[in-house]
Amino acid sequence: MDTWVIVLIVVVVIVLLALLALALAKRNRVGQARKREQAREHLREAQVRGVQAEKEQALAEEQAARARRERAEVEERSAQAEQEARERAARAGETRSEAEKLRAKAEKLAPDLAADGNARYEQRSTDQSAYPDQPEGGATRR
């Protein structure tokens, strides 16, 4: 073989190796660019999901605060109603005590009248008719 053929083969092999190296380098650059683009996409998606998560968290906290506020309002109304019921029961007890005192005074003043009055009072409270002077049953005229 001639030297120039060997040189030509060596030059062709070197050129082919250089082209192969350039192609591999380009392919690596394209792959890295693609990976960078994917990374950017992932970062954008992560940012969007992070904002959504923060929004959901804020809504959840707002809902929990609303529930706590409503519970506090219900407890306050309940406490107020219980207080009013205790006050009403106390007034009823005071009224009952005053009634007993008046009954005792009446009995001291007129024992026979007080006993008769108690009998009538007890009869009325046990009587079924709301209108004692009305006859029971029968038709009414209009």
Phi, psi and omega in degrees: 000150181275155181294321182294331178289319179295316179298316180298318179295316180297316179297316180297317179297318179295318179296316179297318178296321179295317178296319178296317179296319178296317180296317179295320180295318179296318180297319178297318179297318179295318178297318178294320178297319179296317179296320178297318179296318176298319179298318177298317178300314180298320179296318178297315179298319178297320179295315179299314181293325176297317178295318178298318180296319178296320178297314179297320179297316179297318178296320179295318179295320178296318180295319179296319179295319179297318180296318178296319180296316180296319179297318179296320178296318179296316179297322179295315178297320180296316179297320179295317179296319178296319178298315179297320179295318178297318179296317180296318179296321178296316178297321179296320178296318178297316179297317179297319179297317177298319179297318179296320178297316179296321178297319180295319178297316180298320181293323177294319182289316182215090183300322181290326179288319181295319179294318178295319180294321178296321180296317179295319181297315180293324179294317180296318183291334179265347181294137181281331185283134177282336180237091185294336181274355178268140177292145180278143176073182177082174182269155177250148177266142177240000000 
